[in-house]
Amino acid sequence: MQEKGLSENTIFKLLRELHKKDFKYDSGGILSSMCTKPHPIAKKAYQMFLETNLGDAGLFPGTKQLEIEAVQMLGSLLHNPKAAGFIVSGGTEANLLALRVARNMYGVSKPEVIVPISAHFSFDKAADTLRIKLVKIELDENYCVKIQSVKKAITKNTIGIVGVAGTTEHGAIDPISELSEIAEANNLYFHVDAAFGGLTIPFLKELGYDIPEFDFKLKGVDSITVDPHKMGMAPIPAGGILFRDNSYLKYLEVETPYLSELKQATILSTRTGAGAAATWAMLKHLGKEGYKESAQRCIELTKYLAEEIKKLPLELVMEPVLNIVTFKVKNAEKVVSCLRKRGWAVSLPTYPKSIRIVVMPHVKKQHLKNFLKDLKKFIDKR
Ligand SMILES: Cc1ncc(COP(=O)(O)O)c(C=O)c1O
């Protein structure tokens, strides 16, 4: 650290130089991320609540109310206005909280949780942190968890099952209602990771897409992760964890004697209220109509991209269910590196080896047209 501070001008000159190195959502180059350019109204709300701390919520009762209302709105969307939970730092914290409830609720000495192999790596972190064994189940030809294998994997140590509604690599939706029934029949905790799909599937269903139930409508669902900082268009950090009701919170709470509230359930202690305010602002401002429009735009562009990729001709890993396209390419690493030099960030799933594109709200048709031109050049050259 230097002795004498720099001027505002110098600071911002230096910040701009480093910021230039970053990919920008507006260029369309970010095709690999489940995050997107935050909505201007969400940004404004975020800035307004920047100094708030939900870790000391008694000092910020207005911000706490925004969090409660944001959770209620998300709960209502997912068929449970009584849902209790938090706007947390992201899907990782949300999934960790869900497994923490399951572990503390069951009190088994060697707890096991059944997850599909497609589950996000945040479950590995959660399992390691909580000393839970993850039992990973293979997928069927649609990249969904194999139900028969889930049933077979249940042992006396099993405390819970996880299903994913919008897998990270393929956007596949596990058979949540079957998993819910298995969980109910075996008295197991059931968590749905809808970090990506939770703010898209309800709107696609309203638009007439044939997607099975995946939320609290199913009696076996105990908790759902749904992230406003993904398809919700809120700035990072804004993840969502919803439990069926507030009776679950006692499995998380620790005493916080020196603060303005005496108990705390989240992993983070000091935590911003800006994410809750931005989420509240987005849900109120966009409403169902706005989110439906966004989901429709993303899914239509996804279908366009998938059809154009087939014409190249390249083989899709699966027909897109949500706004993710994965396709097989020879020498995928080389193609990805050439694309990156041209300003396109795409990712490289391994199951199977392929290229993955997430069509988020910042992606426009012209971006995809330009991307396809470059992709064609690189696959022709291999
Ligand atoms: C399905 C799913 N769950 C959880 C996460 C983790 O979310 P975060 O990166 O916000 O912690 C992701 C991230 O992409 C995800 O796709």
The ligand as an SDF file (V2000), in Angstrom:
LIG
                    3D

 16 16  0  0  0  0  0  0  0  0999 V2000
  -27.6420  -25.3980  -11.3020 C   0  0  0  0  0  0  0  0  0  0  0  0
  -26.6780  -24.5290  -10.5600 C   0  0  0  0  0  0  0  0  0  0  0  0
  -26.6710  -24.5510   -9.2130 N   0  0  0  0  0  0  0  0  0  0  0  0
  -25.8250  -23.8000   -8.4900 C   0  0  0  0  0  0  0  0  0  0  0  0
  -24.9220  -22.9670   -9.1060 C   0  0  0  0  0  0  0  0  0  0  0  0
  -23.9770  -22.1350   -8.2780 C   0  0  0  0  0  0  0  0  0  0  0  0
  -24.3790  -20.8140   -8.3030 O   0  0  0  0  0  0  0  0  0  0  0  0
  -23.3950  -19.6140   -7.9040 P   0  0  0  0  0  0  0  0  0  0  0  0
  -22.2970  -19.6390   -8.9270 O   0  0  0  0  0  0  0  0  0  0  0  0
  -24.2960  -18.4370   -7.9890 O   0  0  0  0  0  0  0  0  0  0  0  0
  -22.8960  -19.8730   -6.5430 O   0  0  0  0  0  0  0  0  0  0  0  0
  -24.8840  -22.8990  -10.5060 C   0  0  0  0  0  0  0  0  0  0  0  0
  -23.9370  -22.0180  -11.1840 C   0  0  0  0  0  0  0  0  0  0  0  0
  -23.8620  -21.9400  -12.3690 O   0  0  0  0  0  0  0  0  0  0  0  0
  -25.7840  -23.7080  -11.2440 C   0  0  0  0  0  0  0  0  0  0  0  0
  -25.7780  -23.7200  -12.5730 O   0  0  0  0  0  0  0  0  0  0  0  0
  1  2  1  0
  2  3  1  0
  2 15  2  0
  3  4  2  0
  4  5  1  0
  5  6  1  0
  5 12  2  0
  6  7  1  0
  7  8  1  0
  8  9  2  0
  8 10  1  0
  8 11  1  0
 12 13  1  0
 12 15  1  0
 13 14  2  0
 15 16  1  0
M  END
$$$$
